[in-house]
Amino acid sequence: MSRKKKELPLLEGVRIESVAAEGKCLFHWGDLVVFVPWCVPGDVCDVQLRRKKHSYAEGEVVRYVQYSEVRAVPFCQHFGVCGGCKWQQLPYQEQLRAKEQQVYDQLHRIGKVELPPFRPIMGSELTQAYRNKLDFGCANKRYLTKEQFSQLEQHAADPAGGTSLKDHPAIGFHVTGAFDKILPIEKCWLMDDLHNAIRNAVRDYAVQHGMAFFDLREQRGLLRDVIIRNSASGEWMVIFQFHYDETGGEQQARELMQHIADRFPQITSLMYVDNQKCNDTIGDLDIRLFHGRDHICELMEGLRFKVGPKSFYQTNTRQAYHLYSVAREFAGLTGHELVYDLYTGTGTIANFVARQARRVIGIEYVPEAIEDAKVNSALNSIDNTLFFAGDMKDLLTDDFIATYGRPDVIITDPPRAGMHPDVVQTILRAAPQRIVYVSCNPATQARDLQVLDQQYGVSQVQPVDMFPHTPHVENVVLLERRAQACHNNRET
């Protein structure tokens, strides 16, 4: 006989104390730290505990007794369900303060290295419509809020207008804890409003023409995913992800794409892919062109960058310019340096700094991105770059450095996981004078700084906000080679 699970308590009238990680806030209850989403410091509320461990607990607000004076009014109708902008209720200046503290805490707590005073965090020029890319899932079952589900059940037995979950396909975002359902999005504020018109037109056409939306459990259904990108040059790219089954679907897909191309002449690149995999990643698939060009162009400081369907480009275009400007400043280039740009992507940073360097060598895992990087150099008449595709830990070796030269400066912009330990050790042996470390995850950046600390000291720290209304923050660190390390190298 199983033991009955102990019911967790309802905590009444608690005051939220401070911002925590992952967009949550916290308060103390006895010896426990309790984490709660969707609230702000100063809120007084009743909290139902949902999970309890030895040193912490998690809960949810079931009633607000008094709102905090610093609370902002969320501007999005999907706030609290979508989960994409967890800090809309927190004024932007408070968001920046929390992100700055997050970088400080993680570099101190995890890195445990000597740090200089931080530069003030660089806020985003735009706090709405700042993204240049959004990815929308399509599903034959929409996610329903508790209120919507109750309404649905009340009308399910009505023979004249009965309905079920299968009658509610959706295009929108995945919701945590409901992998097979999609929250339908009517209006998203993250991107220029044209993207809302495009997405809703796709939904309306598909519903009116009886197109099968994808079933994530059964892995069937034609309409699977829609990616929308735009650029500062005013170009738009739409990528449809279809799932053709035994009965085809190609004709339906082509008719949908033609409808969208005709209705939205702003779309300069309309592409599609047949994805038969169990996940929505398309990096290993053949993406085909239906209309326009196979890329869009991004502009930055007089440079043009080709952005293809698989290309990585910072999703906040304006803020990317400030981020890369900080990286270039920290690099301290005089025109004589050999620069290694690790995790170069489509070569944006490499080409951005090339005119201030003797030569820039970029390394990236994705072959298509490296081809774009080469094109971007050619587009901008830059002839002092060299690009290589391959796994960083396998490509960046002592033999590679011996062949192509010991770098004076390394700029590294790794994924959230940070750098592989072998890469860090190779950097230490390469012994550049300066390392500029751009990170989208200060926690893994701090871990790598701890290893680099044996030869490098941190001399500059610049947090940069790329994603307003989220807890995510970028951070740029300048590391300079210690004098003692230089002396030891000369002796050996």
C-alpha positions as CSV (number, residue, x, y, z in Angstrom):
1,M,0.0,0.0,0.0
2,S,1.5,3.3,-1.1
3,R,2.0,6.1,1.5
4,K,-0.3,9.1,0.9
5,K,1.6,12.1,-0.3
6,K,1.6,14.9,2.3
7,E,-0.3,18.0,1.2
8,L,1.8,21.1,0.9
9,P,0.7,24.2,2.7
10,L,-0.8,27.5,1.5
11,L,1.3,30.4,2.7
12,E,-0.8,33.5,3.2
13,G,0.3,37.1,3.0
14,V,3.9,36.5,2.2
15,R,6.0,39.4,0.8
16,I,8.2,38.7,-2.3
17,E,11.8,39.7,-1.5
18,S,13.9,39.8,-4.6
19,V,14.5,38.6,-8.2
20,A,15.9,35.1,-8.6
21,A,17.2,33.1,-11.5
22,E,15.2,32.0,-14.6
23,G,12.8,34.9,-14.3
24,K,11.4,33.9,-10.9
25,C,11.4,35.7,-7.6
26,L,12.0,34.5,-4.1
27,F,11.1,34.8,-0.4
28,H,12.2,33.0,2.7
29,W,9.9,30.7,4.7
30,G,11.8,29.5,7.8
31,D,15.0,27.9,6.6
32,L,13.6,27.5,3.1
33,V,14.0,29.7,0.0
34,V,10.8,29.6,-1.9
35,F,10.9,30.4,-5.7
36,V,7.7,31.8,-7.3
37,P,7.1,32.9,-11.0
38,W,5.2,35.9,-12.4
39,C,5.6,38.2,-9.4
40,V,7.9,41.1,-8.5
41,P,9.7,42.2,-5.3
42,G,7.3,43.9,-3.0
43,D,4.2,41.9,-4.0
44,V,2.2,40.6,-1.0
45,C,0.4,37.4,-2.0
46,D,-0.9,34.0,-1.0
47,V,1.4,31.2,-2.3
48,Q,0.6,27.6,-2.7
49,L,3.6,25.4,-2.4
50,R,3.9,22.9,-5.3
51,R,7.2,21.3,-4.6
52,K,9.4,21.1,-1.5
53,K,13.0,19.9,-1.1
54,H,15.4,20.1,1.8
55,S,16.7,23.6,1.2
56,Y,14.2,25.2,-1.2
57,A,10.6,25.0,-2.4
58,E,8.6,26.1,-5.4
59,G,5.2,27.6,-5.4
60,E,2.7,29.6,-7.3
61,V,0.7,32.7,-6.5
62,V,-3.0,32.0,-6.0
63,R,-4.0,35.5,-4.8
64,Y,-2.4,38.9,-4.7
65,V,-3.1,40.7,-1.5
66,Q,-1.3,43.8,-2.5
67,Y,0.7,44.7,-5.6
68,S,4.2,46.1,-5.4
69,E,4.8,49.8,-6.1
70,V,7.4,48.7,-8.8
71,R,5.1,46.5,-10.7
72,A,4.5,47.3,-14.4
73,V,1.4,46.4,-16.3
74,P,2.1,43.6,-18.8
75,F,1.4,44.7,-22.4
76,C,0.9,41.3,-24.0
77,Q,-2.4,39.4,-23.9
78,H,-0.5,36.1,-23.7
79,F,1.6,37.1,-20.7
80,G,1.7,34.5,-17.9
81,V,0.9,31.6,-20.2
82,C,3.3,31.9,-23.1
83,G,6.3,32.0,-20.9
84,G,8.5,33.8,-23.4
85,C,8.6,37.2,-21.7
86,K,8.6,36.4,-18.0
87,W,9.5,39.9,-16.9
88,Q,6.9,42.1,-18.5
89,Q,5.5,42.9,-15.0
90,L,9.0,44.2,-14.0
91,P,9.9,47.8,-15.2
92,Y,12.7,47.8,-17.6
93,Q,15.2,49.6,-15.3
94,E,14.5,47.0,-12.7
95,Q,15.2,44.3,-15.3
96,L,18.5,45.8,-16.1
97,R,19.4,46.1,-12.4
98,A,18.5,42.4,-11.9
99,K,20.6,41.3,-14.9
100,E,23.6,43.3,-13.8
101,Q,23.4,41.6,-10.4
102,Q,23.0,38.2,-12.1
103,V,26.3,38.7,-14.0
104,Y,28.0,40.0,-10.9
105,D,26.8,37.1,-8.7
106,Q,27.7,34.4,-11.2
107,L,31.2,35.7,-12.0
108,H,32.0,36.0,-8.3
109,R,30.3,32.9,-7.1
110,I,31.3,30.5,-9.9
111,G,34.4,32.1,-11.3
112,K,36.0,33.0,-8.0
113,V,38.4,35.3,-9.8
114,E,39.5,38.8,-9.2
115,L,37.2,41.2,-11.0
116,P,37.4,44.9,-11.8
117,P,34.5,47.3,-11.3
118,F,31.8,46.4,-13.9
119,R,30.7,48.8,-16.6
120,P,27.0,49.7,-16.3
121,I,24.8,47.3,-18.2
122,M,24.1,48.4,-21.7
123,G,20.3,48.5,-22.1
124,S,18.5,47.6,-25.4
125,E,17.5,50.5,-27.7
126,L,14.2,48.7,-28.3
127,T,12.2,46.9,-25.7
128,Q,9.5,45.8,-28.1
129,A,9.8,44.6,-31.7
130,Y,13.5,44.1,-31.2
131,R,13.8,40.5,-32.6
132,N,14.7,39.6,-36.2
133,K,13.7,36.0,-35.9
134,L,10.8,34.0,-34.4
135,D,9.9,30.3,-34.7
136,F,6.3,29.2,-34.5
137,G,5.2,25.6,-34.0
138,C,2.0,24.2,-35.6
139,A,-0.1,21.6,-33.9
140,N,-3.5,19.9,-34.3
141,K,-4.1,20.5,-30.6
142,R,-4.0,23.9,-29.1
143,Y,-3.0,24.5,-25.5
144,L,-6.0,25.7,-23.4
145,T,-5.9,27.7,-20.3
146,K,-7.9,26.4,-17.3
147,E,-10.7,28.9,-18.1
148,Q,-10.8,27.9,-21.8
149,F,-10.8,24.2,-20.9
150,S,-13.7,24.7,-18.5
151,Q,-15.7,26.5,-21.2
152,L,-14.8,23.8,-23.7
153,E,-16.1,21.0,-21.4
154,Q,-19.4,22.9,-20.9
155,H,-20.1,23.1,-24.6
156,A,-18.7,19.6,-25.6
157,A,-22.0,17.9,-25.2
158,D,-24.0,20.4,-27.3
159,P,-25.1,18.4,-30.4
160,A,-25.5,21.6,-32.4
161,G,-22.1,23.1,-31.6
162,G,-20.1,20.4,-29.9
163,T,-16.4,20.7,-30.1
164,S,-13.2,18.9,-29.0
165,L,-9.5,19.6,-28.8
166,K,-9.1,18.2,-32.3
167,D,-11.2,21.1,-33.6
168,H,-8.6,23.6,-32.3
169,P,-5.4,23.6,-34.3
170,A,-2.9,26.4,-33.5
171,I,0.2,28.2,-34.6
172,G,2.2,29.7,-31.8
173,F,4.6,28.7,-29.1
174,H,5.3,25.5,-27.1
175,V,4.3,25.7,-23.5
176,T,6.3,24.1,-20.7
177,G,4.8,20.8,-19.7
178,A,2.7,20.4,-22.8
179,F,5.1,19.2,-25.5
180,D,2.3,18.1,-27.9
181,K,0.3,21.3,-27.7
182,I,0.8,24.8,-29.0
183,L,-0.4,28.0,-27.4
184,P,-2.1,30.0,-30.2
185,I,-0.6,33.4,-30.6
186,E,-2.7,36.2,-31.9
187,K,-0.3,39.1,-31.4
188,C,3.4,38.9,-30.3
189,W,5.2,42.1,-29.5
190,L,8.7,40.7,-30.0
191,M,9.0,41.4,-33.7
192,D,7.7,44.0,-36.3
193,D,3.9,43.7,-36.5
194,L,4.1,42.4,-40.1
195,H,5.1,39.0,-38.7
196,N,1.7,38.8,-36.9
197,A,-0.1,39.4,-40.1
198,I,1.9,36.7,-41.9
199,R,1.5,34.1,-39.2
200,N,-2.3,34.7,-38.8
201,A,-2.8,34.6,-42.6
202,V,-1.1,31.2,-42.6
203,R,-3.4,30.0,-39.8
204,D,-6.5,31.3,-41.5
205,Y,-5.7,29.9,-44.9
206,A,-4.8,26.5,-43.4
207,V,-8.0,26.2,-41.4
208,Q,-10.2,27.4,-44.2
209,H,-8.7,24.9,-46.7
210,G,-8.7,22.0,-44.3
211,M,-4.9,21.5,-44.1
212,A,-3.7,19.0,-41.5
213,F,-1.8,20.6,-38.7
214,F,1.1,18.5,-37.3
215,D,0.3,15.9,-34.6
216,L,3.4,15.8,-32.3
217,R,2.5,12.5,-30.7
218,E,1.5,10.6,-33.9
219,Q,4.1,12.4,-36.1
220,R,1.8,13.2,-38.9
221,G,0.1,16.2,-40.5
222,L,1.3,18.6,-43.2
223,L,1.8,22.0,-41.5
224,R,4.6,21.6,-39.0
225,D,6.5,24.9,-38.3
226,V,6.9,28.5,-39.6
227,I,10.1,30.5,-39.2
228,I,10.0,34.3,-39.8
229,R,13.1,36.5,-40.2
230,N,13.6,40.1,-41.1
231,S,16.5,42.5,-41.4
232,A,17.5,46.1,-41.0
233,S,17.5,46.4,-44.8
234,G,13.7,45.7,-44.8
235,E,13.9,42.2,-46.2
236,W,11.7,39.3,-44.9
237,M,12.3,35.6,-45.0
238,V,9.6,32.9,-44.3
239,I,10.6,29.2,-44.0
240,F,7.8,26.6,-43.9
241,Q,8.4,23.3,-42.3
242,F,6.1,20.6,-43.8
243,H,5.7,16.9,-43.2
244,Y,4.7,15.1,-46.3
245,D,3.0,11.8,-45.7
246,E,2.1,8.9,-48.0
247,T,-0.8,10.9,-49.6
248,G,1.6,13.7,-50.5
249,G,0.6,17.2,-49.6
250,E,3.0,18.9,-51.9
251,Q,0.2,20.6,-53.9
252,Q,-1.5,21.9,-50.7
253,A,1.8,23.2,-49.5
254,R,2.6,25.0,-52.8
255,E,-0.9,26.6,-52.8
256,L,-0.4,27.8,-49.3
257,M,3.0,29.3,-50.1
258,Q,1.7,30.9,-53.3
259,H,-1.1,32.5,-51.3
260,I,1.4,34.0,-48.8
261,A,3.7,35.1,-51.5
262,D,0.9,36.9,-53.3
263,R,-0.5,38.5,-50.2
264,F,2.8,39.7,-48.8
265,P,5.1,41.2,-51.4
266,Q,7.4,42.3,-48.5
267,I,8.6,38.7,-48.4
268,T,11.8,38.6,-50.4
269,S,12.8,35.0,-49.5
270,L,10.1,32.2,-49.2
271,M,11.6,28.7,-48.5
272,Y,10.4,25.3,-47.4
273,V,11.6,22.0,-46.1
274,D,10.1,18.5,-45.8
275,N,11.0,17.4,-42.3
276,Q,10.3,13.7,-41.5
277,K,12.4,13.7,-38.3
278,C,11.0,13.5,-34.8
279,N,12.3,17.0,-34.0
280,D,12.0,20.4,-35.6
281,T,15.7,21.1,-36.2
282,I,16.5,21.8,-39.9
283,G,20.3,22.2,-39.8
284,D,20.8,18.8,-41.5
285,L,17.9,19.1,-44.0
286,D,17.7,20.4,-47.6
287,I,15.9,23.7,-47.6
288,R,14.4,24.6,-50.9
289,L,13.5,28.0,-52.5
290,F,9.9,28.7,-53.5
291,H,10.0,32.4,-54.2
292,G,12.6,35.2,-54.2
293,R,16.2,34.8,-53.1
294,D,17.7,32.1,-50.8
295,H,18.8,34.7,-48.3
296,I,18.2,38.1,-46.8
297,C,20.9,40.8,-46.1
298,E,21.6,42.4,-42.8
299,L,23.3,45.8,-42.5
300,M,25.9,46.9,-39.8
301,E,28.2,49.9,-39.9
302,G,28.3,50.0,-43.7
303,L,28.8,46.2,-44.0
304,R,26.4,43.8,-45.6
305,F,25.9,40.3,-44.2
306,K,24.2,37.4,-46.1
307,V,21.8,35.6,-43.8
308,G,20.6,32.2,-45.1
309,P,17.9,29.9,-43.6
310,K,20.4,28.1,-41.5
311,S,22.5,31.1,-40.5
312,F,23.0,32.2,-37.0
313,Y,22.7,36.0,-36.5
314,Q,22.1,37.8,-33.3
315,T,18.4,38.1,-32.9
316,N,18.5,41.7,-31.6
317,T,20.0,43.5,-34.6
318,R,20.5,47.0,-33.1
319,Q,21.9,45.6,-29.9
320,A,24.2,43.2,-31.8
321,Y,26.0,46.3,-33.2
322,H,26.7,47.5,-29.7
323,L,27.7,44.1,-28.5
324,Y,30.2,43.7,-31.4
325,S,31.4,47.3,-30.9
326,V,32.3,46.4,-27.3
327,A,34.1,43.3,-28.5
328,R,36.1,45.3,-31.0
329,E,37.0,47.9,-28.4
330,F,38.2,45.3,-26.0
331,A,40.3,43.6,-28.7
332,G,42.4,46.8,-28.9
333,L,43.3,46.3,-32.5
334,T,46.0,48.5,-34.2
335,G,46.0,46.9,-37.6
336,H,48.9,44.6,-36.9
337,E,47.2,41.8,-35.1
338,L,46.4,38.2,-36.1
339,V,42.9,37.6,-34.6
340,Y,41.2,34.2,-34.1
341,D,37.4,34.5,-34.0
342,L,36.1,31.3,-32.4
343,Y,32.5,30.2,-33.0
344,T,32.4,32.7,-35.8
345,G,28.9,31.8,-37.1
346,T,28.5,33.6,-40.4
347,G,31.6,35.7,-39.7
348,T,29.8,38.7,-38.4
349,I,32.4,39.6,-35.7
350,A,35.3,38.5,-38.0
351,N,34.3,40.8,-40.8
352,F,33.3,43.5,-38.3
353,V,36.9,43.7,-36.9
354,A,38.8,42.7,-40.1
355,R,39.6,46.3,-41.2
356,Q,41.3,47.0,-37.9
357,A,43.4,43.7,-38.0
358,R,46.2,42.2,-40.1
359,R,44.3,39.0,-40.5
360,V,41.2,37.3,-39.0
361,I,40.8,33.5,-38.8
362,G,37.2,32.3,-38.1
363,I,36.3,28.8,-37.0
364,E,32.7,27.5,-36.9
365,Y,31.0,24.1,-36.6
366,V,28.3,24.6,-39.3
367,P,29.7,24.4,-42.8
368,E,26.8,26.4,-44.3
369,A,27.6,29.3,-41.9
370,I,31.3,29.2,-43.0
371,E,30.2,29.5,-46.6
372,D,28.1,32.5,-45.7
373,A,31.1,34.0,-43.8
374,K,33.2,33.7,-47.0
375,V,30.5,35.3,-49.0
376,N,30.2,38.1,-46.5
377,S,33.8,38.9,-46.8
378,A,33.5,39.0,-50.6
379,L,30.4,41.1,-50.4
380,N,32.3,43.7,-48.4
381,S,35.6,43.5,-50.3
382,I,37.4,42.1,-47.2
383,D,40.4,40.0,-48.3
384,N,42.2,39.4,-44.9
385,T,39.9,36.8,-43.5
386,L,40.2,33.0,-43.5
387,F,37.4,30.6,-42.5
388,F,37.3,27.0,-41.4
389,A,34.5,24.6,-40.7
390,G,34.8,21.9,-38.1
391,D,34.3,20.9,-34.4
392,M,36.2,23.5,-32.4
393,K,37.9,21.0,-30.1
394,D,39.1,19.0,-33.1
395,L,40.1,21.9,-35.4
396,L,41.7,24.3,-33.0
397,T,44.8,22.4,-32.1
398,D,48.5,23.1,-31.6
399,D,49.2,21.9,-35.2
400,F,46.5,24.3,-36.5
401,I,48.1,27.2,-34.6
402,A,51.6,26.2,-35.8
403,T,50.3,26.2,-39.4
404,Y,48.3,29.5,-39.4
405,G,50.1,31.5,-36.8
406,R,49.9,32.2,-33.1
407,P,47.1,34.7,-32.4
408,D,47.7,38.1,-30.8
409,V,44.0,38.3,-29.9
410,I,41.3,35.6,-29.5
411,I,37.6,36.6,-29.7
412,T,35.4,33.8,-28.6
413,D,31.6,33.7,-28.6
414,P,30.6,30.1,-27.7
415,P,27.1,28.6,-27.3
416,R,25.4,28.5,-23.9
417,A,27.4,25.5,-22.8
418,G,30.6,27.5,-23.0
419,M,33.9,26.3,-24.3
420,H,35.0,22.7,-24.3
421,P,37.8,22.1,-21.8
422,D,40.2,21.1,-24.7
423,V,39.5,24.4,-26.4
424,V,40.3,26.3,-23.2
425,Q,43.6,24.4,-22.8
426,T,44.5,25.1,-26.5
427,I,43.9,28.8,-25.9
428,L,46.2,28.8,-22.9
429,R,48.9,27.2,-24.9
430,A,48.4,29.6,-27.8
431,A,49.0,32.4,-25.3
432,P,47.4,35.4,-27.0
433,Q,47.9,38.8,-25.4
434,R,44.2,39.4,-25.1
435,I,41.1,37.3,-25.0
436,V,37.7,38.8,-25.6
437,Y,35.0,36.4,-24.3
438,V,31.4,37.1,-25.4
439,S,28.9,35.0,-23.6
440,C,25.2,34.4,-23.6
441,N,25.5,32.5,-20.3
442,P,27.6,34.2,-17.6
443,A,27.5,30.9,-15.5
444,T,29.5,28.9,-18.1
445,Q,31.6,32.0,-18.8
446,A,32.5,32.2,-15.2
447,R,33.5,28.5,-15.2
448,D,35.9,29.1,-18.1
449,L,37.3,32.2,-16.5
450,Q,38.3,30.2,-13.5
451,V,40.5,28.0,-15.8
452,L,41.9,30.9,-17.8
453,D,42.7,32.7,-14.5
454,Q,46.0,30.8,-14.2
455,Q,47.4,33.0,-17.0
456,Y,44.9,35.8,-17.6
457,G,43.4,38.5,-15.5
458,V,40.0,40.1,-16.1
459,S,40.4,43.7,-16.9
460,Q,37.0,44.7,-18.3
461,V,33.4,43.5,-17.8
462,Q,30.5,44.8,-19.9
463,P,27.0,43.3,-19.5
464,V,24.7,43.8,-22.5
465,D,21.0,43.3,-22.6
466,M,19.9,41.6,-25.8
467,F,16.6,40.2,-24.6
468,P,14.3,42.7,-22.8
469,H,11.5,41.2,-20.6
470,T,13.5,37.9,-20.2
471,P,16.1,37.0,-17.6
472,H,18.7,36.3,-20.3
473,V,21.8,38.6,-20.5
474,E,25.0,38.7,-22.6
475,N,28.3,39.6,-21.1
476,V,31.6,40.6,-22.6
477,V,34.9,40.1,-20.7
478,L,38.4,41.3,-21.6
479,L,41.2,39.0,-20.3
480,E,44.8,40.2,-20.5
481,R,47.8,38.1,-20.1
482,R,49.5,38.3,-16.7
483,A,53.0,39.7,-16.6
484,Q,54.2,36.6,-14.7
485,A,52.8,34.3,-17.3
486,C,54.6,36.2,-20.0
487,H,57.8,36.0,-18.0
488,N,57.4,32.2,-17.6
489,N,56.8,31.8,-21.3
490,R,60.0,33.7,-22.1
491,E,62.0,31.4,-19.8
492,T,60.6,28.3,-21.4
